[in-house]
Amino acid sequence: MMSRLAPRWPAWLFWWRAACAQGVSAQQRTWAGASRIPGPGGPWGATGTSPLVRRGSSSAPSCAPEVMLTRERYSVRRLPFSVVSEDDLAALERIVPGRVVTDPEELEAPNVDWLRTVRGSSKVLLRPRTSQEVAHILRYCHERNLAVSPQGGNTGMVGGSTPVFDEIIVSTTLMNQIVSFHNVSGVLVCQAGCVLEALSRYVEERGFVMPLDLGAKGSCHIGGNVATNAGGLRFLRYGSLRGTVLGLEVVLADGTILNCLTSLRKDNTGYDLKQLFIGSEGTLGVITAVSILCPPKPSAVNVAFLGCPGFAEVLQTFCTCRGMLGEILSAFEFMDAECMKLVGLHLRLACPVQESPFYVLIETSGSGAGHDAEKLSGFLEQVLGSGLATDGTLATDQRRIKMLWALRERITEALSRDGYVYKYDLSLPLDRLYDLVSDLRARLGLHAKHVVGYGHLGAQCWFSFDQPTRLITPDL
Amino acid sequence: MMSRLAPRWPAWLFWWRAACAQGVSAQQRTWAGASRIPGPGGPWGATGTSPLVRRGSSSAPSCAPEVMLTRERYSVRRLPFSVVSEDDLAALERIVPGRVVTDPEELEAPNVDWLRTVRGSSKVLLRPRTSQEVAHILRYCHERNLAVSPQGGNTGMVGGSTPVFDEIIVSTTLMNQIVSFHNVSGVLVCQAGCVLEALSRYVEERGFVMPLDLGAKGSCHIGGNVATNAGGLRFLRYGSLRGTVLGLEVVLADGTILNCLTSLRKDNTGYDLKQLFIGSEGTLGVITAVSILCPPKPSAVNVAFLGCPGFAEVLQTFCTCRGMLGEILSAFEFMDAECMKLVGLHLRLACPVQESPFYVLIETSGSGAGHDAEKLSGFLEQVLGSGLATDGTLATDQRRIKMLWALRERITEALSRDGYVYKYDLSLPLDRLYDLVSDLRARLGLHAKHVVGYGHLGAQCWFSFDQPTRLITPDL
C-alpha cells in the first residue's frame, strides 16, 4: 500500500515508518523488567489510584539499562536527508519561539518508546501550539529536506511514536486546547494534543463520555489515539474511531492544511479522506485537530465475573450475553486459568469464583441501575443454569467493581513480575481465537514458562508468553 | 477531490459522475406527480403492507410522461469513448453467457432513476454472477475504452445509479449470494447484489438485525447502500456504515480485484482503503462483496409520540432523551405542524396528541420490554412535567407502533399529494437545523405553498417545499 500512495507525498514522512515496519515482530516484544517507571503524568496515568494505572508500574528497576539504538538493533539505513544546522534551529526558533528543545537530557524521554524497545537520536524537539505553526514547520522541513517524526503522548506499544535516526520530533504536547463542545449533539472538537483523560473529565462533567478509554489515558493524546486507531475498553459498546471520529484537521508533509474538521454526524460530500489518516500512524500527515462524537454518560455500571469450563462456553456465554444484555453490554473480557494463577501468585488477588479453566468479566453500562442489575441477574441465572458458566458473582458497588476489574487489568503486571514477556496484540476470528494459545503451548513446550491468553472478545485479544530466564539473551 | 484522485484511474469511471454533479440541485427536485408506480419488487418493497412501502406509491399517474434525456437536460458532453460494437457484444457474451441484455424494452427501467429526473441511453446491460466476471468485464471495457455505469437496485435519489449516455450498465442483480454468517460475532459476508430486505430476513432468523434499514429495502442492494454510504432509520442506534462495514471486495476500473474483505471487527494492518469506496458512488470501482457487522436483534420495541412547543424544546427533548433512554434509544424523528396538517389532510391520519408547533417520535429498542416501557414512562413524565413537551402518547403494541410511525413515514407521500415538491436531504448542525425552514419561508413568501421540515435528529434532516402550481413550468 505504502509504495502506491507514497509517490503522492514527499518521501521523508515514510522512511522512518518503513524502517519501523521491518522490525514489527520485535516491537511487539516487551521486556517487562526494563519498563520505565511511570511517574505523575507518566504513560499510565497521573493518580495511581485506578487499577488501570497500576499496569506496568511494578517491578521496574530503579536504573533501567540503556536502550539500544533502533538503527543499530535493526540495521536500518538513514536516507539522505539533511542534517539540522544552526541556521535551521534559528529558523525553527522563529516559527515556534522559545519552544525548540535541544537539551539532550530533555530529549532522552521522547527518543525512547514506553516499552523501551526502540531508541532514536533526535537532537531537536518542537512544541507548536497551533496548526499554522505545524504547517510552517512542515513546510520549512519539506523545503530543507529535513526528516520529521510526529509525537503525541509517546505511549504507543509498537515504536511508532519515536524517531529512528535524527528526525525532528514535532510534539503535540502544547496543542491541548478544547475548541468546542456541543451539549446537545455531544460533538467535541479539540486540538490533537489533548490528553484523553482530560477530555474524559471535561465531557463527563457535561454528562457525556469519550467513546474510547485506554490504560494510557493519563498521558496519551487524542491525536495519537486517532493516528493509531486505538481500540480500548469501550470498543464493544461504542465501536471504532472510524465511526465516532467525525472530522480531522491534518497538516500534510508539504505544510498544506487539510481541513476535514466537520462536526456533522453524517457527511457524504466527496470522498471521506479523513479515514485515510485514522490508523495511518502519522505517515500521511500530522493530525492537528479532532472532531469526535461523545455518547451520553451511562448512569449505572455493573460487573459480573464468571468461571467457564471451556473456551467454547466462553463464546456461547458471549452470544447469550449479547442477546440478553444487548444494549447495556459495555465490556466482555476473558482470561484463562494461567492468567488467574499468575495474578494470584504475584499480586495476591483472590479469585472471586470457583477455580475454572476460563474466566469472563462482563460489564454493563446503562441508564437504569435497577433494570441493569435485573437483566444481569436473569442472564446469570441462564448461563449458570445451562452450564455455560459454573460459578459467578455480581458487583454493583464501585469498590467491588474495581476489585473485579483489577483481576483482568493487572494481568500484564502479573506477567511482568513473572519473567520476560513477549506480548502480542492480535485480532483473530472469534472461534479460532484461543487455538493460538493452545498451539503455542504445544509448540513451545518447555521453552516457555507460560503461554497465556486474555483480552476483549468482539474486538481483539492479547496473547503473551513468558520465557524461562535461561533463554533470554541480553539483546532482547 | 475528484480531480486529484481521478488521474490514478482511467477516466471513464468518472465522466458520468462529473456530468451528474453538474446537475446536482436539479437532481434533488422531485416532481412527485410523475413518480413511478412501485409494483411488487419495486423500489419501495414488495409487500405493500409496511408503512414504509407506502412512501411515494400514491398519486402516480398511470402513464407517466417520458423522462428527458440527461444529456439534453443538462447539456453534458459525451467524452470520446468507444461505442459498443457487435464484436464487443460477442466478447461480452463470452464473459457472461446468456446475461447480456440488449432488448430496448428491458433496458428502459435501468436507464431511468426512480425519481424519474434523469435518463441515459445505454444499449447494453450485463448481469455478472461473480467478482471474476465483473473483473473480466471491466478489464475488457478498459482495454476497449468503453464507458461503464455500475448499478445496484437503482433506488437512489440523486441519479447516481443510471447511465448518462450509452455506458454499459453492469448490474449486480445476480450477485445475490450470502457467503457466510457467523452466529457468534454476527458478521455477515455477502455479494453486493443481495437485497437489503432479504439480508434482514436472513439475519433476523438468526437473532440479529442489519445495522441499516431504509424505505427502499425491498429493492436496494447492499453494495449500493455501501457505495452511497446510506444512513437510514437505524443510524442513531448503530451508527454509520463506516463503523459497521468490516470489509469490502472491490473491482477496480482496470479489472484488478481489491480484496479488503476482512471480517475482523478491528483490523489495523495498513491503510483502511475500503473506507475510500464507502460513499464513493462507484467512481473508484465496483463493490462486489461486503462484510458487515450485524447487532443482536432487540426483543422489545416501544414508540412515544410527543407535541413540543418549539424547536428549542425539540432539541432539549433530544438531550433529555439521550440522557434518560441512552442505550435503548433507536430513533428520534421530528416533524413540524405543517407536515402534520398535510398528513391529516391528504392521508386522513389523525394526530394522536394535542396540536403543537412540533412533533417528536421516539423509538426504543431493547432487550427487556418491561424495563424499556418503564424508562420511557419516566422520560415522558420528565418532559411533560418540565414543559418540554405539552402532550404525549406511548405505544407498546405493534399495531399502534405502526400507526405512530406512519405519521412520520408518510410525510413524503402527503407532500406529493399536495403538489410539486422540491425535496432536499441535508445535514446541518443541530441548533441551526430548523433555521433553514424559517428562512426559506420568509424568503419564498407566497411563491411556495408550503415549506416544511422533518427528519431524524442526530443524523440528517429533510426539508421540502411545495410550490403552488402556477409557478411550475413543464421542464421541471
Interface residues (C-beta under 8 A of the other chain):
Chain A: M1 M2 L5 H182 N183 V184 S185 G186 G207 T228 N229 G231 F235 G239 S240 R242 G243 T244 S263 L264 R265 K266 D267 N268 G270 Y271 D272 L273 Q275 L276 I278 G279 S280 L284 P295 P296 P298 S299 L315 Q316 F318 C319 R322 G323 M324 L325 G326 E327 I328 S365 G366 S367 G368 H371 E374 K375 S427 L428 P429 L430 D431 G458 A459 Q460
Chain B: M1 M2 L5 H182 N183 V184 S185 G186 G207 T228 N229 G231 F235 G239 S240 R242 G243 T244 S263 L264 R265 K266 D267 N268 G270 Y271 D272 L273 Q275 L276 I278 G279 S280 L284 P295 P296 P298 S299 L315 Q316 F318 C319 R322 G323 M324 L325 G326 E327 I328 S365 G366 S367 G368 H371 E374 K375 S427 L428 P429 L430 D431 G458 A459 Q460
